[in-house]
């Protein structure tokens, strides 16, 4: 009888711990990337940050949102952070090895090019992206540690451009372009529109859509491997309930 009682208590305790783990507050990190998620006058802003907060609320999952640098976020996953999620990431094989992914909650429009006026004619002379990235007379500005998606990442990796890779954010890279540090850069359209509104670059940079740009990529919530499958299921249901990949004003019409 005593043995059965102890076994029952142990089983009940384990179930209680599992339940507590499932409902404990999750740390949700985000990186500074306006207008998706950023600080303005010390206050968190951004359309995807607002959406992510709504998703966790809809899912009934207690969450504490914190801003962290991109490198720290992925170091946390690599070093086995627990009860930890992060928002707004492309699905890449090297990242899937470190974290589990929700379904997508945003679909980017295709990248665009920002070009220094002095390099515009040379950039436009190329009929394909492959030809553009094979031109040794051009300098490509790249934000170090950032993925531009599998297709562009591979083209950049094998590029014969002079590649100026810097540990800066996208806004700083665009500023560098305006003073002639590079011939061109790849950027998200949202980044460029925000930069125009806040930095007013005028004629110092030209936007150009070259032929063959890959389709826009989808962004996901990623969570540490210890986050329960039921929690991930709730996030997926909440993403569907709050609009799927469609974010009004920031997306093409849902297909």
Secondary structure, 3 states (H helix, E strand, C coil): CHHHHHHHHHHHHHHHHHHHHHHCCEEEEECCECCCEEEECCEEECHHHHHHHHHHHHHCCCEEEEECCHHHHHHHHHCCCCCEEEEEECCCHHHHCCCEEEEEEEECCCCEEEECHHHHHHHHCCCCHHHHHCCCCCEEEEECCCCCCHHHHHHHHCCCCEEEEECCCHHHHHHHHHCCCCCEEEECHHHHHHHHHHHCCHHHCEEECCCCCCCCCEEEEEECCCCCHHHHHHHHHHHHHCCCCCCCCCCCCCC
